[in-house]
Amino acid sequence: MPAQHLESLSEGISVSDPRWQCVENLVTTVAFSRSPRLAQLLRYLVIRTLAGRGREVTEPEIAMAVFDRGNDFDRATDTIVRSHMLRLR
């Protein structure tokens, strides 16, 4: 996800928020440094949750925002979101 897109989503979230600091600490670990997309996914989910919009997140939205898929994303044939969510868990 382009940094600019993350910044626009994270408006109103304080970088001093301990929840955000925890996320930033996590994404600097070796496990996340090997998978930048996984780090982007975690950041995206946390940003949406901290903004009070976590329940509105959908698989197609994640596909477009994090994995650069288009409006024609077909979750029946493209499992990228589900596979990364499993890795994140």
PDB file of N, CA, C and O in Angstrom:
ATOM      1  N   MET A   1       0.852  -1.163   0.000  1.00  0.00           N
ATOM      2  CA  MET A   1       0.000   0.000   0.000  1.00  0.00           C
ATOM      3  C   MET A   1       0.895   1.222   0.000  1.00  0.00           C
ATOM      4  O   MET A   1       1.819   1.304   0.810  1.00  0.00           O
ATOM      5  N   PRO A   2       0.652   2.152  -0.867  1.00  0.00           N
ATOM      6  CA  PRO A   2       1.471   3.348  -0.868  1.00  0.00           C
ATOM      7  C   PRO A   2       1.403   4.045   0.480  1.00  0.00           C
ATOM      8  O   PRO A   2       0.344   4.099   1.104  1.00  0.00           O
ATOM      9  N   ALA A   3       2.537   4.581   0.932  1.00  0.00           N
ATOM     10  CA  ALA A   3       2.592   5.253   2.226  1.00  0.00           C
ATOM     11  C   ALA A   3       1.589   6.399   2.296  1.00  0.00           C
ATOM     12  O   ALA A   3       1.001   6.649   3.348  1.00  0.00           O
ATOM     13  N   GLN A   4       1.396   7.086   1.190  1.00  0.00           N
ATOM     14  CA  GLN A   4       0.459   8.200   1.156  1.00  0.00           C
ATOM     15  C   GLN A   4      -0.949   7.710   1.496  1.00  0.00           C
ATOM     16  O   GLN A   4      -1.683   8.387   2.216  1.00  0.00           O
ATOM     17  N   HIS A   5      -1.328   6.546   0.986  1.00  0.00           N
ATOM     18  CA  HIS A   5      -2.646   5.990   1.265  1.00  0.00           C
ATOM     19  C   HIS A   5      -2.778   5.656   2.754  1.00  0.00           C
ATOM     20  O   HIS A   5      -3.816   5.929   3.358  1.00  0.00           O
ATOM     21  N   LEU A   6      -1.755   5.080   3.336  1.00  0.00           N
ATOM     22  CA  LEU A   6      -1.769   4.772   4.763  1.00  0.00           C
ATOM     23  C   LEU A   6      -1.897   6.049   5.578  1.00  0.00           C
ATOM     24  O   LEU A   6      -2.652   6.097   6.549  1.00  0.00           O
ATOM     25  N   GLU A   7      -1.165   7.078   5.189  1.00  0.00           N
ATOM     26  CA  GLU A   7      -1.218   8.341   5.912  1.00  0.00           C
ATOM     27  C   GLU A   7      -2.609   8.956   5.872  1.00  0.00           C
ATOM     28  O   GLU A   7      -3.084   9.484   6.878  1.00  0.00           O
ATOM     29  N   SER A   8      -3.264   8.891   4.722  1.00  0.00           N
ATOM     30  CA  SER A   8      -4.599   9.474   4.627  1.00  0.00           C
ATOM     31  C   SER A   8      -5.595   8.696   5.484  1.00  0.00           C
ATOM     32  O   SER A   8      -6.517   9.287   6.046  1.00  0.00           O
ATOM     33  N   LEU A   9      -5.424   7.393   5.590  1.00  0.00           N
ATOM     34  CA  LEU A   9      -6.299   6.583   6.437  1.00  0.00           C
ATOM     35  C   LEU A   9      -6.040   6.818   7.911  1.00  0.00           C
ATOM     36  O   LEU A   9      -6.962   6.750   8.724  1.00  0.00           O
ATOM     37  N   SER A  10      -4.794   7.092   8.264  1.00  0.00           N
ATOM     38  CA  SER A  10      -4.429   7.185   9.667  1.00  0.00           C
ATOM     39  C   SER A  10      -4.620   8.573  10.264  1.00  0.00           C
ATOM     40  O   SER A  10      -4.241   8.799  11.414  1.00  0.00           O
ATOM     41  N   GLU A  11      -5.189   9.493   9.525  1.00  0.00           N
ATOM     42  CA  GLU A  11      -5.440  10.822  10.079  1.00  0.00           C
ATOM     43  C   GLU A  11      -6.302  10.691  11.321  1.00  0.00           C
ATOM     44  O   GLU A  11      -7.307   9.979  11.325  1.00  0.00           O
ATOM     45  N   GLY A  12      -5.900  11.383  12.371  1.00  0.00           N
ATOM     46  CA  GLY A  12      -6.646  11.327  13.613  1.00  0.00           C
ATOM     47  C   GLY A  12      -6.140  10.260  14.574  1.00  0.00           C
ATOM     48  O   GLY A  12      -6.569  10.218  15.728  1.00  0.00           O
ATOM     49  N   ILE A  13      -5.242   9.404  14.121  1.00  0.00           N
ATOM     50  CA  ILE A  13      -4.662   8.392  15.006  1.00  0.00           C
ATOM     51  C   ILE A  13      -3.310   8.918  15.467  1.00  0.00           C
ATOM     52  O   ILE A  13      -2.439   9.222  14.652  1.00  0.00           O
ATOM     53  N   SER A  14      -3.148   9.019  16.761  1.00  0.00           N
ATOM     54  CA  SER A  14      -1.919   9.572  17.327  1.00  0.00           C
ATOM     55  C   SER A  14      -0.793   8.548  17.269  1.00  0.00           C
ATOM     56  O   SER A  14      -0.981   7.381  17.611  1.00  0.00           O
ATOM     57  N   VAL A  15       0.374   8.998  16.834  1.00  0.00           N
ATOM     58  CA  VAL A  15       1.525   8.098  16.804  1.00  0.00           C
ATOM     59  C   VAL A  15       1.968   7.740  18.217  1.00  0.00           C
ATOM     60  O   VAL A  15       2.712   6.779  18.408  1.00  0.00           O
ATOM     61  N   SER A  16       1.516   8.506  19.210  1.00  0.00           N
ATOM     62  CA  SER A  16       1.853   8.190  20.599  1.00  0.00           C
ATOM     63  C   SER A  16       0.847   7.224  21.234  1.00  0.00           C
ATOM     64  O   SER A  16       1.016   6.817  22.383  1.00  0.00           O
ATOM     65  N   ASP A  17      -0.194   6.860  20.486  1.00  0.00           N
ATOM     66  CA  ASP A  17      -1.181   5.897  20.970  1.00  0.00           C
ATOM     67  C   ASP A  17      -0.450   4.582  21.236  1.00  0.00           C
ATOM     68  O   ASP A  17       0.198   4.057  20.330  1.00  0.00           O
ATOM     69  N   PRO A  18      -0.532   4.038  22.440  1.00  0.00           N
ATOM     70  CA  PRO A  18       0.197   2.801  22.749  1.00  0.00           C
ATOM     71  C   PRO A  18      -0.200   1.625  21.855  1.00  0.00           C
ATOM     72  O   PRO A  18       0.610   0.730  21.614  1.00  0.00           O
ATOM     73  N   ARG A  19      -1.433   1.622  21.367  1.00  0.00           N
ATOM     74  CA  ARG A  19      -1.855   0.541  20.457  1.00  0.00           C
ATOM     75  C   ARG A  19      -1.112   0.652  19.137  1.00  0.00           C
ATOM     76  O   ARG A  19      -0.696  -0.356  18.567  1.00  0.00           O
ATOM     77  N   TRP A  20      -0.944   1.877  18.650  1.00  0.00           N
ATOM     78  CA  TRP A  20      -0.222   2.076  17.392  1.00  0.00           C
ATOM     79  C   TRP A  20       1.269   1.787  17.583  1.00  0.00           C
ATOM     80  O   TRP A  20       1.908   1.199  16.711  1.00  0.00           O
ATOM     81  N   GLN A  21       1.805   2.194  18.703  1.00  0.00           N
ATOM     82  CA  GLN A  21       3.212   1.912  18.994  1.00  0.00           C
ATOM     83  C   GLN A  21       3.465   0.411  19.036  1.00  0.00           C
ATOM     84  O   GLN A  21       4.504  -0.062  18.574  1.00  0.00           O
ATOM     85  N   CYS A  22       2.516  -0.336  19.588  1.00  0.00           N
ATOM     86  CA  CYS A  22       2.637  -1.793  19.629  1.00  0.00           C
ATOM     87  C   CYS A  22       2.710  -2.373  18.211  1.00  0.00           C
ATOM     88  O   CYS A  22       3.525  -3.252  17.929  1.00  0.00           O
ATOM     89  N   VAL A  23       1.847  -1.868  17.331  1.00  0.00           N
ATOM     90  CA  VAL A  23       1.845  -2.323  15.940  1.00  0.00           C
ATOM     91  C   VAL A  23       3.173  -1.999  15.275  1.00  0.00           C
ATOM     92  O   VAL A  23       3.760  -2.845  14.601  1.00  0.00           O
ATOM     93  N   GLU A  24       3.639  -0.784  15.465  1.00  0.00           N
ATOM     94  CA  GLU A  24       4.906  -0.392  14.847  1.00  0.00           C
ATOM     95  C   GLU A  24       6.062  -1.237  15.382  1.00  0.00           C
ATOM     96  O   GLU A  24       6.985  -1.563  14.636  1.00  0.00           O
ATOM     97  N   ASN A  25       6.021  -1.591  16.658  1.00  0.00           N
ATOM     98  CA  ASN A  25       7.051  -2.479  17.206  1.00  0.00           C
ATOM     99  C   ASN A  25       6.969  -3.862  16.569  1.00  0.00           C
ATOM    100  O   ASN A  25       7.994  -4.472  16.263  1.00  0.00           O
ATOM    101  N   LEU A  26       5.760  -4.350  16.374  1.00  0.00           N
ATOM    102  CA  LEU A  26       5.574  -5.663  15.759  1.00  0.00           C
ATOM    103  C   LEU A  26       6.106  -5.713  14.331  1.00  0.00           C
ATOM    104  O   LEU A  26       6.782  -6.669  13.951  1.00  0.00           O
ATOM    105  N   VAL A  27       5.804  -4.690  13.545  1.00  0.00           N
ATOM    106  CA  VAL A  27       6.185  -4.750  12.128  1.00  0.00           C
ATOM    107  C   VAL A  27       7.680  -4.555  11.903  1.00  0.00           C
ATOM    108  O   VAL A  27       8.164  -4.704  10.781  1.00  0.00           O
ATOM    109  N   THR A  28       8.407  -4.225  12.955  1.00  0.00           N
ATOM    110  CA  THR A  28       9.864  -4.129  12.814  1.00  0.00           C
ATOM    111  C   THR A  28      10.567  -5.431  13.199  1.00  0.00           C
ATOM    112  O   THR A  28      11.794  -5.514  13.141  1.00  0.00           O
ATOM    113  N   THR A  29       9.799  -6.443  13.589  1.00  0.00           N
ATOM    114  CA  THR A  29      10.399  -7.737  13.937  1.00  0.00           C
ATOM    115  C   THR A  29      10.838  -8.468  12.676  1.00  0.00           C
ATOM    116  O   THR A  29      10.431  -8.116  11.568  1.00  0.00           O
ATOM    117  N   VAL A  30      11.653  -9.464  12.850  1.00  0.00           N
ATOM    118  CA  VAL A  30      12.176 -10.243  11.724  1.00  0.00           C
ATOM    119  C   VAL A  30      11.035 -10.865  10.924  1.00  0.00           C
ATOM    120  O   VAL A  30      11.066 -10.858   9.693  1.00  0.00           O
ATOM    121  N   ALA A  31      10.040 -11.399  11.605  1.00  0.00           N
ATOM    122  CA  ALA A  31       8.925 -12.058  10.912  1.00  0.00           C
ATOM    123  C   ALA A  31       8.237 -11.119   9.924  1.00  0.00           C
ATOM    124  O   ALA A  31       7.909 -11.518   8.806  1.00  0.00           O
ATOM    125  N   PHE A  32       8.022  -9.890  10.334  1.00  0.00           N
ATOM    126  CA  PHE A  32       7.357  -8.945   9.446  1.00  0.00           C
ATOM    127  C   PHE A  32       8.317  -8.319   8.439  1.00  0.00           C
ATOM    128  O   PHE A  32       7.892  -7.933   7.350  1.00  0.00           O
ATOM    129  N   SER A  33       9.587  -8.211   8.775  1.00  0.00           N
ATOM    130  CA  SER A  33      10.533  -7.623   7.823  1.00  0.00           C
ATOM    131  C   SER A  33      10.689  -8.505   6.593  1.00  0.00           C
ATOM    132  O   SER A  33      11.074  -8.023   5.527  1.00  0.00           O
ATOM    133  N   ARG A  34      10.396  -9.782   6.732  1.00  0.00           N
ATOM    134  CA  ARG A  34      10.465 -10.709   5.592  1.00  0.00           C
ATOM    135  C   ARG A  34       9.231 -10.628   4.708  1.00  0.00           C
ATOM    136  O   ARG A  34       9.232 -11.133   3.585  1.00  0.00           O
ATOM    137  N   SER A  35       8.175  -9.992   5.215  1.00  0.00           N
ATOM    138  CA  SER A  35       6.937  -9.888   4.449  1.00  0.00           C
ATOM    139  C   SER A  35       6.339  -8.495   4.580  1.00  0.00           C
ATOM    140  O   SER A  35       5.471  -8.270   5.423  1.00  0.00           O
ATOM    141  N   PRO A  36       6.794  -7.560   3.753  1.00  0.00           N
ATOM    142  CA  PRO A  36       6.268  -6.198   3.821  1.00  0.00           C
ATOM    143  C   PRO A  36       4.754  -6.127   3.616  1.00  0.00           C
ATOM    144  O   PRO A  36       4.090  -5.277   4.210  1.00  0.00           O
ATOM    145  N   ARG A  37       4.209  -7.002   2.790  1.00  0.00           N
ATOM    146  CA  ARG A  37       2.759  -6.990   2.568  1.00  0.00           C
ATOM    147  C   ARG A  37       2.003  -7.387   3.829  1.00  0.00           C
ATOM    148  O   ARG A  37       0.924  -6.863   4.105  1.00  0.00           O
ATOM    149  N   LEU A  38       2.564  -8.299   4.580  1.00  0.00           N
ATOM    150  CA  LEU A  38       1.935  -8.707   5.830  1.00  0.00           C
ATOM    151  C   LEU A  38       1.925  -7.531   6.815  1.00  0.00           C
ATOM    152  O   LEU A  38       0.948  -7.319   7.533  1.00  0.00           O
ATOM    153  N   ALA A  39       3.004  -6.787   6.836  1.00  0.00           N
ATOM    154  CA  ALA A  39       3.069  -5.589   7.685  1.00  0.00           C
ATOM    155  C   ALA A  39       2.042  -4.557   7.226  1.00  0.00           C
ATOM    156  O   ALA A  39       1.383  -3.925   8.052  1.00  0.00           O
ATOM    157  N   GLN A  40       1.904  -4.385   5.915  1.00  0.00           N
ATOM    158  CA  GLN A  40       0.904  -3.453   5.391  1.00  0.00           C
ATOM    159  C   GLN A  40      -0.500  -3.891   5.764  1.00  0.00           C
ATOM    160  O   GLN A  40      -1.342  -3.065   6.117  1.00  0.00           O
ATOM    161  N   LEU A  41      -0.750  -5.179   5.687  1.00  0.00           N
ATOM    162  CA  LEU A  41      -2.056  -5.710   6.048  1.00  0.00           C
ATOM    163  C   LEU A  41      -2.365  -5.426   7.512  1.00  0.00           C
ATOM    164  O   LEU A  41      -3.456  -4.956   7.833  1.00  0.00           O
ATOM    165  N   LEU A  42      -1.426  -5.703   8.396  1.00  0.00           N
ATOM    166  CA  LEU A  42      -1.637  -5.444   9.814  1.00  0.00           C
ATOM    167  C   LEU A  42      -1.892  -3.961  10.066  1.00  0.00           C
ATOM    168  O   LEU A  42      -2.828  -3.598  10.778  1.00  0.00           O
ATOM    169  N   ARG A  43      -1.059  -3.110   9.481  1.00  0.00           N
ATOM    170  CA  ARG A  43      -1.257  -1.664   9.656  1.00  0.00           C
ATOM    171  C   ARG A  43      -2.638  -1.235   9.160  1.00  0.00           C
ATOM    172  O   ARG A  43      -3.335  -0.473   9.831  1.00  0.00           O
ATOM    173  N   TYR A  44      -3.022  -1.718   8.005  1.00  0.00           N
ATOM    174  CA  TYR A  44      -4.319  -1.356   7.432  1.00  0.00           C
ATOM    175  C   TYR A  44      -5.463  -1.756   8.367  1.00  0.00           C
ATOM    176  O   TYR A  44      -6.362  -0.959   8.631  1.00  0.00           O
ATOM    177  N   LEU A  45      -5.424  -2.982   8.860  1.00  0.00           N
ATOM    178  CA  LEU A  45      -6.476  -3.465   9.744  1.00  0.00           C
ATOM    179  C   LEU A  45      -6.532  -2.667  11.044  1.00  0.00           C
ATOM    180  O   LEU A  45      -7.614  -2.349  11.535  1.00  0.00           O
ATOM    181  N   VAL A  46      -5.373  -2.347  11.594  1.00  0.00           N
ATOM    182  CA  VAL A  46      -5.335  -1.589  12.845  1.00  0.00           C
ATOM    183  C   VAL A  46      -5.822  -0.161  12.617  1.00  0.00           C
ATOM    184  O   VAL A  46      -6.568   0.372  13.438  1.00  0.00           O
ATOM    185  N   ILE A  47      -5.418   0.452  11.535  1.00  0.00           N
ATOM    186  CA  ILE A  47      -5.877   1.813  11.235  1.00  0.00           C
ATOM    187  C   ILE A  47      -7.391   1.842  11.130  1.00  0.00           C
ATOM    188  O   ILE A  47      -8.043   2.704  11.721  1.00  0.00           O
ATOM    189  N   ARG A  48      -7.949   0.910  10.384  1.00  0.00           N
ATOM    190  CA  ARG A  48      -9.410   0.870  10.225  1.00  0.00           C
ATOM    191  C   ARG A  48     -10.106   0.619  11.561  1.00  0.00           C
ATOM    192  O   ARG A  48     -11.154   1.201  11.839  1.00  0.00           O
ATOM    193  N   THR A  49      -9.522  -0.244  12.382  1.00  0.00           N
ATOM    194  CA  THR A  49     -10.109  -0.555  13.685  1.00  0.00           C
ATOM    195  C   THR A  49     -10.028   0.644  14.622  1.00  0.00           C
ATOM    196  O   THR A  49     -11.018   0.983  15.271  1.00  0.00           O
ATOM    197  N   LEU A  50      -8.876   1.286  14.705  1.00  0.00           N
ATOM    198  CA  LEU A  50      -8.728   2.440  15.583  1.00  0.00           C
ATOM    199  C   LEU A  50      -9.611   3.604  15.145  1.00  0.00           C
ATOM    200  O   LEU A  50      -9.993   4.441  15.962  1.00  0.00           O
ATOM    201  N   ALA A  51      -9.931   3.653  13.862  1.00  0.00           N
ATOM    202  CA  ALA A  51     -10.817   4.703  13.352  1.00  0.00           C
ATOM    203  C   ALA A  51     -12.292   4.343  13.555  1.00  0.00           C
ATOM    204  O   ALA A  51     -13.179   5.101  13.163  1.00  0.00           O
ATOM    205  N   GLY A  52     -12.550   3.180  14.173  1.00  0.00           N
ATOM    206  CA  GLY A  52     -13.914   2.758  14.427  1.00  0.00           C
ATOM    207  C   GLY A  52     -14.614   2.154  13.227  1.00  0.00           C
ATOM    208  O   GLY A  52     -15.842   2.071  13.185  1.00  0.00           O
ATOM    209  N   ARG A  53     -13.830   1.736  12.259  1.00  0.00           N
ATOM    210  CA  ARG A  53     -14.401   1.193  11.030  1.00  0.00           C
ATOM    211  C   ARG A  53     -14.003  -0.254  10.771  1.00  0.00           C
ATOM    212  O   ARG A  53     -14.114  -0.745   9.648  1.00  0.00           O
ATOM    213  N   GLY A  54     -13.546  -0.925  11.800  1.00  0.00           N
ATOM    214  CA  GLY A  54     -13.073  -2.296  11.658  1.00  0.00           C
ATOM    215  C   GLY A  54     -14.140  -3.267  11.178  1.00  0.00           C
ATOM    216  O   GLY A  54     -13.840  -4.198  10.430  1.00  0.00           O
ATOM    217  N   ARG A  55     -15.365  -3.063  11.594  1.00  0.00           N
ATOM    218  CA  ARG A  55     -16.447  -3.972  11.194  1.00  0.00           C
ATOM    219  C   ARG A  55     -16.851  -3.782   9.737  1.00  0.00           C
ATOM    220  O   ARG A  55     -17.558  -4.616   9.171  1.00  0.00           O
ATOM    221  N   GLU A  56     -16.409  -2.704   9.140  1.00  0.00           N
ATOM    222  CA  GLU A  56     -16.767  -2.413   7.750  1.00  0.00           C
ATOM    223  C   GLU A  56     -15.762  -2.964   6.739  1.00  0.00           C
ATOM    224  O   GLU A  56     -16.002  -2.915   5.533  1.00  0.00           O
ATOM    225  N   VAL A  57     -14.662  -3.478   7.219  1.00  0.00           N
ATOM    226  CA  VAL A  57     -13.602  -3.977   6.338  1.00  0.00           C
ATOM    227  C   VAL A  57     -14.074  -5.251   5.641  1.00  0.00           C
ATOM    228  O   VAL A  57     -14.583  -6.173   6.278  1.00  0.00           O
ATOM    229  N   THR A  58     -13.894  -5.281   4.326  1.00  0.00           N
ATOM    230  CA  THR A  58     -14.288  -6.448   3.539  1.00  0.00           C
ATOM    231  C   THR A  58     -13.083  -7.006   2.784  1.00  0.00           C
ATOM    232  O   THR A  58     -12.066  -6.334   2.614  1.00  0.00           O
ATOM    233  N   GLU A  59     -13.225  -8.221   2.348  1.00  0.00           N
ATOM    234  CA  GLU A  59     -12.150  -8.862   1.587  1.00  0.00           C
ATOM    235  C   GLU A  59     -11.817  -8.084   0.312  1.00  0.00           C
ATOM    236  O   GLU A  59     -10.637  -7.856   0.047  1.00  0.00           O
ATOM    237  N   PRO A  60     -12.806  -7.666  -0.492  1.00  0.00           N
ATOM    238  CA  PRO A  60     -12.469  -6.888  -1.688  1.00  0.00           C
ATOM    239  C   PRO A  60     -11.785  -5.557  -1.355  1.00  0.00           C
ATOM    240  O   PRO A  60     -10.895  -5.114  -2.080  1.00  0.00           O
ATOM    241  N   GLU A  61     -12.203  -4.930  -0.261  1.00  0.00           N
ATOM    242  CA  GLU A  61     -11.571  -3.666   0.143  1.00  0.00           C
ATOM    243  C   GLU A  61     -10.100  -3.882   0.477  1.00  0.00           C
ATOM    244  O   GLU A  61      -9.244  -3.099   0.065  1.00  0.00           O
ATOM    245  N   ILE A  62      -9.811  -4.930   1.214  1.00  0.00           N
ATOM    246  CA  ILE A  62      -8.421  -5.250   1.551  1.00  0.00           C
ATOM    247  C   ILE A  62      -7.634  -5.561   0.281  1.00  0.00           C
ATOM    248  O   ILE A  62      -6.498  -5.114   0.124  1.00  0.00           O
ATOM    249  N   ALA A  63      -8.235  -6.320  -0.614  1.00  0.00           N
ATOM    250  CA  ALA A  63      -7.562  -6.677  -1.869  1.00  0.00           C
ATOM    251  C   ALA A  63      -7.153  -5.439  -2.648  1.00  0.00           C
ATOM    252  O   ALA A  63      -6.053  -5.376  -3.197  1.00  0.00           O
ATOM    253  N   MET A  64      -8.035  -4.463  -2.692  1.00  0.00           N
ATOM    254  CA  MET A  64      -7.733  -3.241  -3.447  1.00  0.00           C
ATOM    255  C   MET A  64      -6.748  -2.351  -2.697  1.00  0.00           C
ATOM    256  O   MET A  64      -5.820  -1.818  -3.305  1.00  0.00           O
ATOM    257  N   ALA A  65      -6.931  -2.181  -1.389  1.00  0.00           N
ATOM    258  CA  ALA A  65      -6.108  -1.245  -0.623  1.00  0.00           C
ATOM    259  C   ALA A  65      -4.710  -1.769  -0.324  1.00  0.00           C
ATOM    260  O   ALA A  65      -3.741  -1.011  -0.372  1.00  0.00           O
ATOM    261  N   VAL A  66      -4.598  -3.042  -0.020  1.00  0.00           N
ATOM    262  CA  VAL A  66      -3.311  -3.592   0.409  1.00  0.00           C
ATOM    263  C   VAL A  66      -2.589  -4.333  -0.711  1.00  0.00           C
ATOM    264  O   VAL A  66      -1.365  -4.263  -0.813  1.00  0.00           O
ATOM    265  N   PHE A  67      -3.343  -5.042  -1.552  1.00  0.00           N
ATOM    266  CA  PHE A  67      -2.728  -5.913  -2.550  1.00  0.00           C
ATOM    267  C   PHE A  67      -2.856  -5.393  -3.981  1.00  0.00           C
ATOM    268  O   PHE A  67      -2.592  -6.124  -4.936  1.00  0.00           O
ATOM    269  N   ASP A  68      -3.254  -4.151  -4.125  1.00  0.00           N
ATOM    270  CA  ASP A  68      -3.307  -3.480  -5.432  1.00  0.00           C
ATOM    271  C   ASP A  68      -4.162  -4.202  -6.468  1.00  0.00           C
ATOM    272  O   ASP A  68      -3.865  -4.155  -7.661  1.00  0.00           O
ATOM    273  N   ARG A  69      -5.219  -4.867  -6.017  1.00  0.00           N
ATOM    274  CA  ARG A  69      -6.152  -5.501  -6.947  1.00  0.00           C
ATOM    275  C   ARG A  69      -7.157  -4.459  -7.415  1.00  0.00           C
ATOM    276  O   ARG A  69      -7.406  -3.474  -6.720  1.00  0.00           O
ATOM    277  N   GLY A  70      -7.725  -4.671  -8.574  1.00  0.00           N
ATOM    278  CA  GLY A  70      -8.694  -3.731  -9.136  1.00  0.00           C
ATOM    279  C   GLY A  70     -10.113  -4.017  -8.676  1.00  0.00           C
ATOM    280  O   GLY A  70     -10.362  -4.929  -7.888  1.00  0.00           O
ATOM    281  N   ASN A  71     -11.033  -3.215  -9.191  1.00  0.00           N
ATOM    282  CA  ASN A  71     -12.454  -3.395  -8.870  1.00  0.00           C
ATOM    283  C   ASN A  71     -12.978  -4.742  -9.332  1.00  0.00           C
ATOM    284  O   ASN A  71     -14.023  -5.197  -8.867  1.00  0.00           O
ATOM    285  N   ASP A  72     -12.264  -5.380 -10.241  1.00  0.00           N
ATOM    286  CA  ASP A  72     -12.708  -6.674 -10.757  1.00  0.00           C
ATOM    287  C   ASP A  72     -12.173  -7.845  -9.922  1.00  0.00           C
ATOM    288  O   ASP A  72     -12.196  -8.989 -10.377  1.00  0.00           O
ATOM    289  N   PHE A  73     -11.700  -7.570  -8.720  1.00  0.00           N
ATOM    290  CA  PHE A  73     -11.172  -8.614  -7.838  1.00  0.00           C
ATOM    291  C   PHE A  73     -12.227  -9.697  -7.632  1.00  0.00           C
ATOM    292  O   PHE A  73     -13.370  -9.411  -7.278  1.00  0.00           O
ATOM    293  N   ASP A  74     -11.821 -10.942  -7.861  1.00  0.00           N
ATOM    294  CA  ASP A  74     -12.719 -12.090  -7.712  1.00  0.00           C
ATOM    295  C   ASP A  74     -12.165 -12.995  -6.617  1.00  0.00           C
ATOM    296  O   ASP A  74     -11.192 -13.717  -6.835  1.00  0.00           O
ATOM    297  N   ARG A  75     -12.777 -12.954  -5.456  1.00  0.00           N
ATOM    298  CA  ARG A  75     -12.253 -13.726  -4.336  1.00  0.00           C
ATOM    299  C   ARG A  75     -12.395 -15.229  -4.520  1.00  0.00           C
ATOM    300  O   ARG A  75     -11.763 -16.008  -3.806  1.00  0.00           O
ATOM    301  N   ALA A  76     -13.218 -15.636  -5.467  1.00  0.00           N
ATOM    302  CA  ALA A  76     -13.365 -17.073  -5.727  1.00  0.00           C
ATOM    303  C   ALA A  76     -12.119 -17.642  -6.407  1.00  0.00           C
ATOM    304  O   ALA A  76     -11.797 -18.817  -6.229  1.00  0.00           O
ATOM    305  N   THR A  77     -11.420 -16.816  -7.182  1.00  0.00           N
ATOM    306  CA  THR A  77     -10.239 -17.294  -7.898  1.00  0.00           C
ATOM    307  C   THR A  77      -8.933 -16.724  -7.362  1.00  0.00           C
ATOM    308  O   THR A  77      -7.859 -17.248  -7.658  1.00  0.00           O
ATOM    309  N   ASP A  78      -9.016 -15.662  -6.584  1.00  0.00           N
ATOM    310  CA  ASP A  78      -7.820 -15.003  -6.048  1.00  0.00           C
ATOM    311  C   ASP A  78      -7.881 -15.068  -4.521  1.00  0.00           C
ATOM    312  O   ASP A  78      -8.689 -14.380  -3.897  1.00  0.00           O
ATOM    313  N   THR A  79      -7.043 -15.879  -3.940  1.00  0.00           N
ATOM    314  CA  THR A  79      -7.100 -16.106  -2.488  1.00  0.00           C
ATOM    315  C   THR A  79      -6.061 -15.317  -1.707  1.00  0.00           C
ATOM    316  O   THR A  79      -5.767 -15.653  -0.560  1.00  0.00           O
ATOM    317  N   ILE A  80      -5.501 -14.275  -2.309  1.00  0.00           N
ATOM    318  CA  ILE A  80      -4.405 -13.555  -1.661  1.00  0.00           C
ATOM    319  C   ILE A  80      -4.787 -12.996  -0.295  1.00  0.00           C
ATOM    320  O   ILE A  80      -3.987 -13.061   0.639  1.00  0.00           O
ATOM    321  N   VAL A  81      -5.984 -12.451  -0.163  1.00  0.00           N
ATOM    322  CA  VAL A  81      -6.385 -11.867   1.117  1.00  0.00           C
ATOM    323  C   VAL A  81      -6.512 -12.961   2.173  1.00  0.00           C
ATOM    324  O   VAL A  81      -5.982 -12.826   3.276  1.00  0.00           O
ATOM    325  N   ARG A  82      -7.204 -14.030   1.843  1.00  0.00           N
ATOM    326  CA  ARG A  82      -7.395 -15.116   2.815  1.00  0.00           C
ATOM    327  C   ARG A  82      -6.076 -15.764   3.208  1.00  0.00           C
ATOM    328  O   ARG A  82      -5.872 -16.086   4.379  1.00  0.00           O
ATOM    329  N   SER A  83      -5.191 -15.955   2.261  1.00  0.00           N
ATOM    330  CA  SER A  83      -3.915 -16.601   2.580  1.00  0.00           C
ATOM    331  C   SER A  83      -3.063 -15.708   3.483  1.00  0.00           C
ATOM    332  O   SER A  83      -2.402 -16.202   4.396  1.00  0.00           O
ATOM    333  N   HIS A  84      -3.075 -14.405   3.233  1.00  0.00           N
ATOM    334  CA  HIS A  84      -2.313 -13.492   4.090  1.00  0.00           C
ATOM    335  C   HIS A  84      -2.969 -13.336   5.467  1.00  0.00           C
ATOM    336  O   HIS A  84      -2.270 -13.179   6.468  1.00  0.00           O
ATOM    337  N   MET A  85      -4.283 -13.376   5.524  1.00  0.00           N
ATOM    338  CA  MET A  85      -4.954 -13.319   6.819  1.00  0.00           C
ATOM    339  C   MET A  85      -4.595 -14.539   7.653  1.00  0.00           C
ATOM    340  O   MET A  85      -4.391 -14.421   8.861  1.00  0.00           O
ATOM    341  N   LEU A  86      -4.516 -15.699   7.032  1.00  0.00           N
ATOM    342  CA  LEU A  86      -4.100 -16.908   7.757  1.00  0.00           C
ATOM    343  C   LEU A  86      -2.674 -16.770   8.279  1.00  0.00           C
ATOM    344  O   LEU A  86      -2.385 -17.153   9.412  1.00  0.00           O
ATOM    345  N   ARG A  87      -1.798 -16.230   7.465  1.00  0.00           N
ATOM    346  CA  ARG A  87      -0.404 -16.014   7.902  1.00  0.00           C
ATOM    347  C   ARG A  87      -0.345 -15.019   9.045  1.00  0.00           C
ATOM    348  O   ARG A  87       0.441 -15.182   9.978  1.00  0.00           O
ATOM    349  N   LEU A  88      -1.182 -13.982   8.974  1.00  0.00           N
ATOM    350  CA  LEU A  88      -1.186 -12.962  10.021  1.00  0.00           C
ATOM    351  C   LEU A  88      -1.672 -13.522  11.353  1.00  0.00           C
ATOM    352  O   LEU A  88      -1.158 -13.167  12.413  1.00  0.00           O
ATOM    353  N   ARG A  89      -2.658 -14.393  11.286  1.00  0.00           N
ATOM    354  CA  ARG A  89      -3.171 -15.004  12.527  1.00  0.00           C
ATOM    355  C   ARG A  89      -2.083 -15.785  13.215  1.00  0.00           C
ATOM    356  O   ARG A  89      -2.317 -16.370  14.273  1.00  0.00           O
TER     357      ARG A  89
END
